[in-house]
Amino acid sequence: MAQDLSEKDLLKMEVEQLKKEVKNTRIPISKAGKEIKEYVEAQAGNDPFLKGIPEDKNPFKEKGPTFNALLLLLGRASWLELAWSRTPQ
């Protein structure tokens, strides 16, 4: 699209964009950083990476023996792999 426009049209677009940007309110980085830090700390209680996932809602929890039997039947796992996955690390 930009190749189809003349240099004059491109410059007009750039001026319009700069006019929009100059209207944005600016705040010092010290204030913005403080606000971001406060927001992150306020949201930390909802962050699953920080507080973990309840066992009943964890999609990655270890599956039961029925699932393991299915893996064996489908040839996706061997007895050795399943035994190794159950040993504590």
HTML snippet that shows the backbone in 3Dmol.js (N, CA, C, O; Angstrom):
<script src="https://3Dmol.org/build/3Dmol-min.js"></script>
<div id="view" style="width:600px;height:400px;position:relative"></div>
<script>
const pdb = `
ATOM      1  N   MET A   1       0.826  -1.191   0.000  1.00  0.00           N
ATOM      2  CA  MET A   1       0.000   0.000   0.000  1.00  0.00           C
ATOM      3  C   MET A   1       0.868   1.250   0.000  1.00  0.00           C
ATOM      4  O   MET A   1       0.596   2.193  -0.744  1.00  0.00           O
ATOM      5  N   ALA A   2       1.909   1.267   0.828  1.00  0.00           N
ATOM      6  CA  ALA A   2       2.754   2.450   0.925  1.00  0.00           C
ATOM      7  C   ALA A   2       3.494   2.719  -0.389  1.00  0.00           C
ATOM      8  O   ALA A   2       3.832   3.864  -0.689  1.00  0.00           O
ATOM      9  N   GLN A   3       3.746   1.654  -1.179  1.00  0.00           N
ATOM     10  CA  GLN A   3       4.442   1.855  -2.447  1.00  0.00           C
ATOM     11  C   GLN A   3       3.569   2.596  -3.451  1.00  0.00           C
ATOM     12  O   GLN A   3       4.085   3.258  -4.351  1.00  0.00           O
ATOM     13  N   ASP A   4       2.258   2.489  -3.306  1.00  0.00           N
ATOM     14  CA  ASP A   4       1.333   3.120  -4.248  1.00  0.00           C
ATOM     15  C   ASP A   4       1.175   4.614  -3.988  1.00  0.00           C
ATOM     16  O   ASP A   4       0.643   5.326  -4.840  1.00  0.00           O
ATOM     17  N   LEU A   5       1.619   5.103  -2.845  1.00  0.00           N
ATOM     18  CA  LEU A   5       1.437   6.505  -2.489  1.00  0.00           C
ATOM     19  C   LEU A   5       2.653   7.328  -2.918  1.00  0.00           C
ATOM     20  O   LEU A   5       3.783   6.841  -2.951  1.00  0.00           O
ATOM     21  N   SER A   6       2.381   8.579  -3.242  1.00  0.00           N
ATOM     22  CA  SER A   6       3.488   9.464  -3.598  1.00  0.00           C
ATOM     23  C   SER A   6       4.202   9.910  -2.333  1.00  0.00           C
ATOM     24  O   SER A   6       3.715   9.709  -1.220  1.00  0.00           O
ATOM     25  N   GLU A   7       5.352  10.513  -2.520  1.00  0.00           N
ATOM     26  CA  GLU A   7       6.122  10.993  -1.367  1.00  0.00           C
ATOM     27  C   GLU A   7       5.334  12.050  -0.605  1.00  0.00           C
ATOM     28  O   GLU A   7       5.391  12.111   0.623  1.00  0.00           O
ATOM     29  N   LYS A   8       4.606  12.872  -1.330  1.00  0.00           N
ATOM     30  CA  LYS A   8       3.793  13.916  -0.703  1.00  0.00           C
ATOM     31  C   LYS A   8       2.708  13.286   0.177  1.00  0.00           C
ATOM     32  O   LYS A   8       2.467  13.759   1.287  1.00  0.00           O
ATOM     33  N   ASP A   9       2.056  12.230  -0.304  1.00  0.00           N
ATOM     34  CA  ASP A   9       1.015  11.549   0.471  1.00  0.00           C
ATOM     35  C   ASP A   9       1.597  10.898   1.722  1.00  0.00           C
ATOM     36  O   ASP A   9       0.987  10.941   2.791  1.00  0.00           O
ATOM     37  N   LEU A  10       2.775  10.297   1.586  1.00  0.00           N
ATOM     38  CA  LEU A  10       3.434   9.684   2.735  1.00  0.00           C
ATOM     39  C   LEU A  10       3.777  10.721   3.798  1.00  0.00           C
ATOM     40  O   LEU A  10       3.610  10.480   4.994  1.00  0.00           O
ATOM     41  N   LEU A  11       4.261  11.885   3.346  1.00  0.00           N
ATOM     42  CA  LEU A  11       4.584  12.949   4.293  1.00  0.00           C
ATOM     43  C   LEU A  11       3.329  13.481   4.986  1.00  0.00           C
ATOM     44  O   LEU A  11       3.364  13.807   6.172  1.00  0.00           O
ATOM     45  N   LYS A  12       2.221  13.569   4.244  1.00  0.00           N
ATOM     46  CA  LYS A  12       0.964  14.005   4.859  1.00  0.00           C
ATOM     47  C   LYS A  12       0.513  13.019   5.931  1.00  0.00           C
ATOM     48  O   LYS A  12       0.059  13.419   7.003  1.00  0.00           O
ATOM     49  N   MET A  13       0.642  11.728   5.633  1.00  0.00           N
ATOM     50  CA  MET A  13       0.269  10.711   6.606  1.00  0.00           C
ATOM     51  C   MET A  13       1.145  10.818   7.856  1.00  0.00           C
ATOM     52  O   MET A  13       0.661  10.678   8.979  1.00  0.00           O
ATOM     53  N   GLU A  14       2.435  11.066   7.646  1.00  0.00           N
ATOM     54  CA  GLU A  14       3.347  11.182   8.774  1.00  0.00           C
ATOM     55  C   GLU A  14       2.996  12.400   9.642  1.00  0.00           C
ATOM     56  O   GLU A  14       3.037  12.324  10.870  1.00  0.00           O
ATOM     57  N   VAL A  15       2.656  13.511   9.000  1.00  0.00           N
ATOM     58  CA  VAL A  15       2.277  14.713   9.742  1.00  0.00           C
ATOM     59  C   VAL A  15       1.004  14.464  10.541  1.00  0.00           C
ATOM     60  O   VAL A  15       0.909  14.881  11.695  1.00  0.00           O
ATOM     61  N   GLU A  16       0.022  13.788   9.942  1.00  0.00           N
ATOM     62  CA  GLU A  16      -1.220  13.474  10.659  1.00  0.00           C
ATOM     63  C   GLU A  16      -0.940  12.590  11.877  1.00  0.00           C
ATOM     64  O   GLU A  16      -1.512  12.798  12.948  1.00  0.00           O
ATOM     65  N   GLN A  17      -0.068  11.618  11.707  1.00  0.00           N
ATOM     66  CA  GLN A  17       0.283  10.741  12.823  1.00  0.00           C
ATOM     67  C   GLN A  17       0.976  11.529  13.932  1.00  0.00           C
ATOM     68  O   GLN A  17       0.690  11.324  15.111  1.00  0.00           O
ATOM     69  N   LEU A  18       1.874  12.417  13.564  1.00  0.00           N
ATOM     70  CA  LEU A  18       2.570  13.230  14.564  1.00  0.00           C
ATOM     71  C   LEU A  18       1.607  14.157  15.292  1.00  0.00           C
ATOM     72  O   LEU A  18       1.766  14.399  16.488  1.00  0.00           O
ATOM     73  N   LYS A  19       0.607  14.680  14.580  1.00  0.00           N
ATOM     74  CA  LYS A  19      -0.410  15.525  15.221  1.00  0.00           C
ATOM     75  C   LYS A  19      -1.193  14.730  16.267  1.00  0.00           C
ATOM     76  O   LYS A  19      -1.521  15.248  17.335  1.00  0.00           O
ATOM     77  N   LYS A  20      -1.488  13.472  15.951  1.00  0.00           N
ATOM     78  CA  LYS A  20      -2.193  12.617  16.917  1.00  0.00           C
ATOM     79  C   LYS A  20      -1.314  12.339  18.136  1.00  0.00           C
ATOM     80  O   LYS A  20      -1.779  12.387  19.275  1.00  0.00           O
ATOM     81  N   GLU A  21      -0.044  12.050  17.881  1.00  0.00           N
ATOM     82  CA  GLU A  21       0.861  11.687  18.967  1.00  0.00           C
ATOM     83  C   GLU A  21       1.155  12.855  19.897  1.00  0.00           C
ATOM     84  O   GLU A  21       1.349  12.650  21.096  1.00  0.00           O
ATOM     85  N   VAL A  22       1.193  14.074  19.371  1.00  0.00           N
ATOM     86  CA  VAL A  22       1.511  15.224  20.202  1.00  0.00           C
ATOM     87  C   VAL A  22       0.382  15.506  21.204  1.00  0.00           C
ATOM     88  O   VAL A  22       0.608  16.172  22.215  1.00  0.00           O
ATOM     89  N   LYS A  23      -0.814  15.012  20.934  1.00  0.00           N
ATOM     90  CA  LYS A  23      -1.956  15.212  21.834  1.00  0.00           C
ATOM     91  C   LYS A  23      -1.939  14.243  23.017  1.00  0.00           C
ATOM     92  O   LYS A  23      -2.653  14.454  23.997  1.00  0.00           O
ATOM     93  N   ASN A  24      -1.134  13.188  22.934  1.00  0.00           N
ATOM     94  CA  ASN A  24      -1.053  12.220  24.031  1.00  0.00           C
ATOM     95  C   ASN A  24      -0.452  12.883  25.262  1.00  0.00           C
ATOM     96  O   ASN A  24       0.521  13.631  25.171  1.00  0.00           O
ATOM     97  N   THR A  25      -1.053  12.595  26.416  1.00  0.00           N
ATOM     98  CA  THR A  25      -0.489  13.120  27.658  1.00  0.00           C
ATOM     99  C   THR A  25       0.742  12.295  28.022  1.00  0.00           C
ATOM    100  O   THR A  25       0.757  11.075  27.861  1.00  0.00           O
ATOM    101  N   ARG A  26       1.749  12.965  28.502  1.00  0.00           N
ATOM    102  CA  ARG A  26       3.008  12.309  28.854  1.00  0.00           C
ATOM    103  C   ARG A  26       3.205  12.396  30.365  1.00  0.00           C
ATOM    104  O   ARG A  26       2.855  13.394  30.995  1.00  0.00           O
ATOM    105  N   ILE A  27       3.767  11.340  30.926  1.00  0.00           N
ATOM    106  CA  ILE A  27       4.091  11.356  32.345  1.00  0.00           C
ATOM    107  C   ILE A  27       5.537  10.925  32.506  1.00  0.00           C
ATOM    108  O   ILE A  27       6.064  10.193  31.668  1.00  0.00           O
ATOM    109  N   PRO A  28       6.181  11.371  33.570  1.00  0.00           N
ATOM    110  CA  PRO A  28       7.586  10.981  33.786  1.00  0.00           C
ATOM    111  C   PRO A  28       7.704   9.477  34.001  1.00  0.00           C
ATOM    112  O   PRO A  28       6.783   8.843  34.516  1.00  0.00           O
ATOM    113  N   ILE A  29       8.827   8.915  33.610  1.00  0.00           N
ATOM    114  CA  ILE A  29       9.052   7.481  33.744  1.00  0.00           C
ATOM    115  C   ILE A  29       9.029   7.058  35.200  1.00  0.00           C
ATOM    116  O   ILE A  29       8.646   5.930  35.513  1.00  0.00           O
ATOM    117  N   SER A  30       9.435   7.950  36.095  1.00  0.00           N
ATOM    118  CA  SER A  30       9.418   7.608  37.521  1.00  0.00           C
ATOM    119  C   SER A  30       7.984   7.354  37.995  1.00  0.00           C
ATOM    120  O   SER A  30       7.743   6.444  38.787  1.00  0.00           O
ATOM    121  N   LYS A  31       7.046   8.150  37.515  1.00  0.00           N
ATOM    122  CA  LYS A  31       5.638   7.961  37.884  1.00  0.00           C
ATOM    123  C   LYS A  31       5.056   6.731  37.183  1.00  0.00           C
ATOM    124  O   LYS A  31       4.327   5.953  37.798  1.00  0.00           O
ATOM    125  N   ALA A  32       5.377   6.555  35.907  1.00  0.00           N
ATOM    126  CA  ALA A  32       4.855   5.409  35.150  1.00  0.00           C
ATOM    127  C   ALA A  32       5.374   4.107  35.741  1.00  0.00           C
ATOM    128  O   ALA A  32       4.622   3.142  35.876  1.00  0.00           O
ATOM    129  N   GLY A  33       6.647   4.075  36.093  1.00  0.00           N
ATOM    130  CA  GLY A  33       7.229   2.869  36.683  1.00  0.00           C
ATOM    131  C   GLY A  33       6.566   2.512  38.002  1.00  0.00           C
ATOM    132  O   GLY A  33       6.303   1.343  38.283  1.00  0.00           O
ATOM    133  N   LYS A  34       6.299   3.531  38.807  1.00  0.00           N
ATOM    134  CA  LYS A  34       5.645   3.311  40.103  1.00  0.00           C
ATOM    135  C   LYS A  34       4.236   2.746  39.892  1.00  0.00           C
ATOM    136  O   LYS A  34       3.823   1.818  40.588  1.00  0.00           O
ATOM    137  N   GLU A  35       3.502   3.313  38.926  1.00  0.00           N
ATOM    138  CA  GLU A  35       2.145   2.832  38.645  1.00  0.00           C
ATOM    139  C   GLU A  35       2.149   1.395  38.125  1.00  0.00           C
ATOM    140  O   GLU A  35       1.290   0.595  38.495  1.00  0.00           O
ATOM    141  N   ILE A  36       3.106   1.073  37.276  1.00  0.00           N
ATOM    142  CA  ILE A  36       3.201  -0.297  36.749  1.00  0.00           C
ATOM    143  C   ILE A  36       3.513  -1.272  37.875  1.00  0.00           C
ATOM    144  O   ILE A  36       2.922  -2.349  37.953  1.00  0.00           O
ATOM    145  N   LYS A  37       4.443  -0.892  38.749  1.00  0.00           N
ATOM    146  CA  LYS A  37       4.804  -1.751  39.881  1.00  0.00           C
ATOM    147  C   LYS A  37       3.598  -1.992  40.781  1.00  0.00           C
ATOM    148  O   LYS A  37       3.358  -3.124  41.203  1.00  0.00           O
ATOM    149  N   GLU A  38       2.836  -0.942  41.077  1.00  0.00           N
ATOM    150  CA  GLU A  38       1.643  -1.080  41.921  1.00  0.00           C
ATOM    151  C   GLU A  38       0.607  -1.988  41.266  1.00  0.00           C
ATOM    152  O   GLU A  38      -0.020  -2.806  41.940  1.00  0.00           O
ATOM    153  N   TYR A  39       0.426  -1.844  39.953  1.00  0.00           N
ATOM    154  CA  TYR A  39      -0.540  -2.679  39.236  1.00  0.00           C
ATOM    155  C   TYR A  39      -0.134  -4.153  39.284  1.00  0.00           C
ATOM    156  O   TYR A  39      -0.962  -5.025  39.546  1.00  0.00           O
ATOM    157  N   VAL A  40       1.141  -4.419  39.029  1.00  0.00           N
ATOM    158  CA  VAL A  40       1.627  -5.798  39.027  1.00  0.00           C
ATOM    159  C   VAL A  40       1.470  -6.420  40.413  1.00  0.00           C
ATOM    160  O   VAL A  40       1.043  -7.568  40.535  1.00  0.00           O
ATOM    161  N   GLU A  41       1.812  -5.670  41.448  1.00  0.00           N
ATOM    162  CA  GLU A  41       1.671  -6.183  42.809  1.00  0.00           C
ATOM    163  C   GLU A  41       0.211  -6.425  43.169  1.00  0.00           C
ATOM    164  O   GLU A  41      -0.105  -7.381  43.877  1.00  0.00           O
ATOM    165  N   ALA A  42      -0.687  -5.560  42.682  1.00  0.00           N
ATOM    166  CA  ALA A  42      -2.113  -5.736  42.962  1.00  0.00           C
ATOM    167  C   ALA A  42      -2.672  -6.971  42.257  1.00  0.00           C
ATOM    168  O   ALA A  42      -3.581  -7.619  42.777  1.00  0.00           O
ATOM    169  N   GLN A  43      -2.141  -7.301  41.086  1.00  0.00           N
ATOM    170  CA  GLN A  43      -2.630  -8.440  40.310  1.00  0.00           C
ATOM    171  C   GLN A  43      -1.927  -9.745  40.673  1.00  0.00           C
ATOM    172  O   GLN A  43      -2.303 -10.800  40.164  1.00  0.00           O
ATOM    173  N   ALA A  44      -0.930  -9.699  41.529  1.00  0.00           N
ATOM    174  CA  ALA A  44      -0.134 -10.886  41.846  1.00  0.00           C
ATOM    175  C   ALA A  44      -0.983 -12.008  42.441  1.00  0.00           C
ATOM    176  O   ALA A  44      -0.668 -13.182  42.245  1.00  0.00           O
ATOM    177  N   GLY A  45      -2.042 -11.673  43.157  1.00  0.00           N
ATOM    178  CA  GLY A  45      -2.896 -12.705  43.747  1.00  0.00           C
ATOM    179  C   GLY A  45      -3.629 -13.540  42.718  1.00  0.00           C
ATOM    180  O   GLY A  45      -4.041 -14.661  43.018  1.00  0.00           O
ATOM    181  N   ASN A  46      -3.800 -13.022  41.515  1.00  0.00           N
ATOM    182  CA  ASN A  46      -4.506 -13.740  40.454  1.00  0.00           C
ATOM    183  C   ASN A  46      -3.557 -14.434  39.484  1.00  0.00           C
ATOM    184  O   ASN A  46      -4.004 -15.062  38.525  1.00  0.00           O
ATOM    185  N   ASP A  47      -2.261 -14.329  39.723  1.00  0.00           N
ATOM    186  CA  ASP A  47      -1.271 -14.868  38.794  1.00  0.00           C
ATOM    187  C   ASP A  47      -0.992 -16.338  39.108  1.00  0.00           C
ATOM    188  O   ASP A  47      -0.448 -16.643  40.169  1.00  0.00           O
ATOM    189  N   PRO A  48      -1.355 -17.256  38.201  1.00  0.00           N
ATOM    190  CA  PRO A  48      -1.132 -18.682  38.470  1.00  0.00           C
ATOM    191  C   PRO A  48       0.346 -19.053  38.540  1.00  0.00           C
ATOM    192  O   PRO A  48       0.688 -20.067  39.148  1.00  0.00           O
ATOM    193  N   PHE A  49       1.228 -18.265  37.937  1.00  0.00           N
ATOM    194  CA  PHE A  49       2.653 -18.560  38.014  1.00  0.00           C
ATOM    195  C   PHE A  49       3.192 -18.286  39.410  1.00  0.00           C
ATOM    196  O   PHE A  49       4.167 -18.912  39.826  1.00  0.00           O
ATOM    197  N   LEU A  50       2.579 -17.367  40.138  1.00  0.00           N
ATOM    198  CA  LEU A  50       3.044 -17.032  41.478  1.00  0.00           C
ATOM    199  C   LEU A  50       2.364 -17.862  42.556  1.00  0.00           C
ATOM    200  O   LEU A  50       3.018 -18.317  43.494  1.00  0.00           O
ATOM    201  N   LYS A  51       1.052 -18.062  42.429  1.00  0.00           N
ATOM    202  CA  LYS A  51       0.331 -18.756  43.499  1.00  0.00           C
ATOM    203  C   LYS A  51       0.051 -20.220  43.195  1.00  0.00           C
ATOM    204  O   LYS A  51      -0.383 -20.955  44.081  1.00  0.00           O
ATOM    205  N   GLY A  52       0.285 -20.655  41.978  1.00  0.00           N
ATOM    206  CA  GLY A  52       0.058 -22.056  41.624  1.00  0.00           C
ATOM    207  C   GLY A  52      -1.372 -22.301  41.187  1.00  0.00           C
ATOM    208  O   GLY A  52      -2.226 -21.417  41.264  1.00  0.00           O
ATOM    209  N   ILE A  53      -1.616 -23.524  40.727  1.00  0.00           N
ATOM    210  CA  ILE A  53      -2.933 -23.917  40.233  1.00  0.00           C
ATOM    211  C   ILE A  53      -3.491 -24.969  41.175  1.00  0.00           C
ATOM    212  O   ILE A  53      -2.778 -25.904  41.539  1.00  0.00           O
ATOM    213  N   PRO A  54      -4.769 -24.836  41.584  1.00  0.00           N
ATOM    214  CA  PRO A  54      -5.356 -25.866  42.449  1.00  0.00           C
ATOM    215  C   PRO A  54      -5.331 -27.231  41.753  1.00  0.00           C
ATOM    216  O   PRO A  54      -5.509 -27.310  40.537  1.00  0.00           O
ATOM    217  N   GLU A  55      -5.111 -28.295  42.516  1.00  0.00           N
ATOM    218  CA  GLU A  55      -5.004 -29.651  41.948  1.00  0.00           C
ATOM    219  C   GLU A  55      -6.222 -30.033  41.116  1.00  0.00           C
ATOM    220  O   GLU A  55      -6.085 -30.674  40.074  1.00  0.00           O
ATOM    221  N   ASP A  56      -7.421 -29.640  41.571  1.00  0.00           N
ATOM    222  CA  ASP A  56      -8.625 -30.050  40.845  1.00  0.00           C
ATOM    223  C   ASP A  56      -8.778 -29.324  39.510  1.00  0.00           C
ATOM    224  O   ASP A  56      -9.555 -29.768  38.665  1.00  0.00           O
ATOM    225  N   LYS A  57      -8.063 -28.223  39.298  1.00  0.00           N
ATOM    226  CA  LYS A  57      -8.164 -27.470  38.041  1.00  0.00           C
ATOM    227  C   LYS A  57      -6.890 -27.551  37.204  1.00  0.00           C
ATOM    228  O   LYS A  57      -6.783 -26.889  36.172  1.00  0.00           O
ATOM    229  N   ASN A  58      -5.929 -28.356  37.641  1.00  0.00           N
ATOM    230  CA  ASN A  58      -4.661 -28.460  36.943  1.00  0.00           C
ATOM    231  C   ASN A  58      -4.767 -29.432  35.772  1.00  0.00           C
ATOM    232  O   ASN A  58      -4.926 -30.633  35.991  1.00  0.00           O
ATOM    233  N   PRO A  59      -4.683 -28.943  34.534  1.00  0.00           N
ATOM    234  CA  PRO A  59      -4.794 -29.831  33.376  1.00  0.00           C
ATOM    235  C   PRO A  59      -3.554 -30.701  33.176  1.00  0.00           C
ATOM    236  O   PRO A  59      -3.587 -31.638  32.379  1.00  0.00           O
ATOM    237  N   PHE A  60      -2.463 -30.409  33.883  1.00  0.00           N
ATOM    238  CA  PHE A  60      -1.217 -31.136  33.702  1.00  0.00           C
ATOM    239  C   PHE A  60      -0.930 -32.116  34.837  1.00  0.00           C
ATOM    240  O   PHE A  60       0.155 -32.695  34.891  1.00  0.00           O
ATOM    241  N   LYS A  61      -1.889 -32.310  35.742  1.00  0.00           N
ATOM    242  CA  LYS A  61      -1.639 -33.238  36.839  1.00  0.00           C
ATOM    243  C   LYS A  61      -1.528 -34.660  36.288  1.00  0.00           C
ATOM    244  O   LYS A  61      -2.022 -34.972  35.204  1.00  0.00           O
ATOM    245  N   GLU A  62      -0.870 -35.500  37.065  1.00  0.00           N
ATOM    246  CA  GLU A  62      -0.635 -36.870  36.619  1.00  0.00           C
ATOM    247  C   GLU A  62      -1.959 -37.594  36.412  1.00  0.00           C
ATOM    248  O   GLU A  62      -2.854 -37.535  37.256  1.00  0.00           O
ATOM    249  N   LYS A  63      -2.065 -38.260  35.306  1.00  0.00           N
ATOM    250  CA  LYS A  63      -3.296 -38.977  34.973  1.00  0.00           C
ATOM    251  C   LYS A  63      -3.362 -40.295  35.738  1.00  0.00           C
ATOM    252  O   LYS A  63      -2.350 -40.794  36.229  1.00  0.00           O
ATOM    253  N   GLY A  64      -4.543 -40.838  35.827  1.00  0.00           N
ATOM    254  CA  GLY A  64      -4.749 -42.093  36.542  1.00  0.00           C
ATOM    255  C   GLY A  64      -4.268 -43.303  35.760  1.00  0.00           C
ATOM    256  O   GLY A  64      -3.758 -43.165  34.648  1.00  0.00           O
ATOM    257  N   PRO A  65      -4.430 -44.499  36.341  1.00  0.00           N
ATOM    258  CA  PRO A  65      -3.947 -45.727  35.697  1.00  0.00           C
ATOM    259  C   PRO A  65      -4.665 -46.027  34.379  1.00  0.00           C
ATOM    260  O   PRO A  65      -4.083 -46.655  33.493  1.00  0.00           O
ATOM    261  N   THR A  66      -5.905 -45.594  34.237  1.00  0.00           N
ATOM    262  CA  THR A  66      -6.625 -45.836  32.982  1.00  0.00           C
ATOM    263  C   THR A  66      -5.931 -45.125  31.828  1.00  0.00           C
ATOM    264  O   THR A  66      -5.782 -45.687  30.743  1.00  0.00           O
ATOM    265  N   PHE A  67      -5.515 -43.913  32.062  1.00  0.00           N
ATOM    266  CA  PHE A  67      -4.819 -43.157  31.026  1.00  0.00           C
ATOM    267  C   PHE A  67      -3.495 -43.820  30.675  1.00  0.00           C
ATOM    268  O   PHE A  67      -3.134 -43.912  29.502  1.00  0.00           O
ATOM    269  N   ASN A  68      -2.772 -44.282  31.693  1.00  0.00           N
ATOM    270  CA  ASN A  68      -1.497 -44.957  31.448  1.00  0.00           C
ATOM    271  C   ASN A  68      -1.706 -46.241  30.642  1.00  0.00           C
ATOM    272  O   ASN A  68      -0.911 -46.549  29.754  1.00  0.00           O
ATOM    273  N   ALA A  69      -2.763 -46.988  30.943  1.00  0.00           N
ATOM    274  CA  ALA A  69      -3.060 -48.214  30.191  1.00  0.00           C
ATOM    275  C   ALA A  69      -3.357 -47.876  28.733  1.00  0.00           C
ATOM    276  O   ALA A  69      -2.944 -48.601  27.827  1.00  0.00           O
ATOM    277  N   LEU A  70      -4.064 -46.790  28.510  1.00  0.00           N
ATOM    278  CA  LEU A  70      -4.369 -46.356  27.145  1.00  0.00           C
ATOM    279  C   LEU A  70      -3.088 -46.013  26.398  1.00  0.00           C
ATOM    280  O   LEU A  70      -2.937 -46.371  25.230  1.00  0.00           O
ATOM    281  N   LEU A  71      -2.169 -45.327  27.057  1.00  0.00           N
ATOM    282  CA  LEU A  71      -0.883 -45.017  26.423  1.00  0.00           C
ATOM    283  C   LEU A  71      -0.142 -46.287  26.036  1.00  0.00           C
ATOM    284  O   LEU A  71       0.452 -46.363  24.960  1.00  0.00           O
ATOM    285  N   LEU A  72      -0.179 -47.286  26.916  1.00  0.00           N
ATOM    286  CA  LEU A  72       0.496 -48.557  26.613  1.00  0.00           C
ATOM    287  C   LEU A  72      -0.138 -49.243  25.424  1.00  0.00           C
ATOM    288  O   LEU A  72       0.562 -49.753  24.549  1.00  0.00           O
ATOM    289  N   LEU A  73      -1.473 -49.259  25.386  1.00  0.00           N
ATOM    290  CA  LEU A  73      -2.174 -49.915  24.278  1.00  0.00           C
ATOM    291  C   LEU A  73      -1.902 -49.228  22.949  1.00  0.00           C
ATOM    292  O   LEU A  73      -1.781 -49.886  21.916  1.00  0.00           O
ATOM    293  N   LEU A  74      -1.809 -47.933  22.977  1.00  0.00           N
ATOM    294  CA  LEU A  74      -1.570 -47.188  21.741  1.00  0.00           C
ATOM    295  C   LEU A  74      -0.101 -47.186  21.347  1.00  0.00           C
ATOM    296  O   LEU A  74       0.254 -46.698  20.274  1.00  0.00           O
ATOM    297  N   GLY A  75       0.758 -47.731  22.211  1.00  0.00           N
ATOM    298  CA  GLY A  75       2.180 -47.757  21.907  1.00  0.00           C
ATOM    299  C   GLY A  75       2.848 -46.412  22.085  1.00  0.00           C
ATOM    300  O   GLY A  75       3.932 -46.189  21.547  1.00  0.00           O
ATOM    301  N   ARG A  76       2.225 -45.506  22.830  1.00  0.00           N
ATOM    302  CA  ARG A  76       2.786 -44.169  23.032  1.00  0.00           C
ATOM    303  C   ARG A  76       3.742 -44.126  24.221  1.00  0.00           C
ATOM    304  O   ARG A  76       4.492 -43.165  24.387  1.00  0.00           O
ATOM    305  N   ALA A  77       3.712 -45.166  25.042  1.00  0.00           N
ATOM    306  CA  ALA A  77       4.597 -45.205  26.209  1.00  0.00           C
ATOM    307  C   ALA A  77       4.941 -46.656  26.502  1.00  0.00           C
ATOM    308  O   ALA A  77       4.199 -47.573  26.149  1.00  0.00           O
ATOM    309  N   SER A  78       6.071 -46.841  27.149  1.00  0.00           N
ATOM    310  CA  SER A  78       6.459 -48.182  27.564  1.00  0.00           C
ATOM    311  C   SER A  78       6.315 -48.277  29.076  1.00  0.00           C
ATOM    312  O   SER A  78       6.181 -47.264  29.763  1.00  0.00           O
ATOM    313  N   TRP A  79       6.345 -49.527  29.594  1.00  0.00           N
ATOM    314  CA  TRP A  79       6.261 -49.712  31.046  1.00  0.00           C
ATOM    315  C   TRP A  79       7.395 -48.974  31.730  1.00  0.00           C
ATOM    316  O   TRP A  79       7.211 -48.394  32.800  1.00  0.00           O
ATOM    317  N   LEU A  80       8.559 -48.995  31.117  1.00  0.00           N
ATOM    318  CA  LEU A  80       9.722 -48.342  31.711  1.00  0.00           C
ATOM    319  C   LEU A  80       9.499 -46.830  31.820  1.00  0.00           C
ATOM    320  O   LEU A  80       9.815 -46.225  32.845  1.00  0.00           O
ATOM    321  N   GLU A  81       8.954 -46.224  30.760  1.00  0.00           N
ATOM    322  CA  GLU A  81       8.697 -44.781  30.792  1.00  0.00           C
ATOM    323  C   GLU A  81       7.686 -44.427  31.881  1.00  0.00           C
ATOM    324  O   GLU A  81       7.866 -43.448  32.606  1.00  0.00           O
ATOM    325  N   LEU A  82       6.630 -45.219  31.991  1.00  0.00           N
ATOM    326  CA  LEU A  82       5.609 -44.940  33.002  1.00  0.00           C
ATOM    327  C   LEU A  82       6.175 -45.127  34.407  1.00  0.00           C
ATOM    328  O   LEU A  82       5.876 -44.341  35.306  1.00  0.00           O
ATOM    329  N   ALA A  83       6.997 -46.169  34.600  1.00  0.00           N
ATOM    330  CA  ALA A  83       7.610 -46.383  35.919  1.00  0.00           C
ATOM    331  C   ALA A  83       8.564 -45.246  36.254  1.00  0.00           C
ATOM    332  O   ALA A  83       8.588 -44.772  37.389  1.00  0.00           O
ATOM    333  N   TRP A  84       9.347 -44.808  35.283  1.00  0.00           N
ATOM    334  CA  TRP A  84      10.287 -43.712  35.499  1.00  0.00           C
ATOM    335  C   TRP A  84       9.562 -42.420  35.845  1.00  0.00           C
ATOM    336  O   TRP A  84      10.037 -41.652  36.681  1.00  0.00           O
ATOM    337  N   SER A  85       8.404 -42.165  35.205  1.00  0.00           N
ATOM    338  CA  SER A  85       7.668 -40.928  35.467  1.00  0.00           C
ATOM    339  C   SER A  85       7.078 -40.895  36.859  1.00  0.00           C
ATOM    340  O   SER A  85       6.759 -39.821  37.370  1.00  0.00           O
ATOM    341  N   ARG A  86       6.928 -42.056  37.486  1.00  0.00           N
ATOM    342  CA  ARG A  86       6.350 -42.112  38.827  1.00  0.00           C
ATOM    343  C   ARG A  86       7.397 -42.047  39.939  1.00  0.00           C
ATOM    344  O   ARG A  86       7.046 -41.884  41.108  1.00  0.00           O
ATOM    345  N   THR A  87       8.680 -42.173  39.588  1.00  0.00           N
ATOM    346  CA  THR A  87       9.723 -42.116  40.627  1.00  0.00           C
ATOM    347  C   THR A  87       9.959 -40.670  41.024  1.00  0.00           C
ATOM    348  O   THR A  87      10.013 -39.791  40.164  1.00  0.00           O
ATOM    349  N   PRO A  88      10.102 -40.412  42.328  1.00  0.00           N
ATOM    350  CA  PRO A  88      10.359 -39.034  42.768  1.00  0.00           C
ATOM    351  C   PRO A  88      11.705 -38.562  42.276  1.00  0.00           C
ATOM    352  O   PRO A  88      12.673 -39.323  42.259  1.00  0.00           O
ATOM    353  N   GLN A  89      11.765 -37.320  41.880  1.00  0.00           N
ATOM    354  CA  GLN A  89      12.999 -36.731  41.348  1.00  0.00           C
ATOM    355  C   GLN A  89      13.845 -36.180  42.455  1.00  0.00           C
ATOM    356  O   GLN A  89      14.923 -35.644  42.199  1.00  0.00           O
TER     357      GLN A  89
END
`;
const viewer = $3Dmol.createViewer("view");
viewer.addModel(pdb, "pdb");
viewer.setStyle({}, {cartoon: {color: "spectrum"}});
viewer.zoomTo();
viewer.render();
</script>
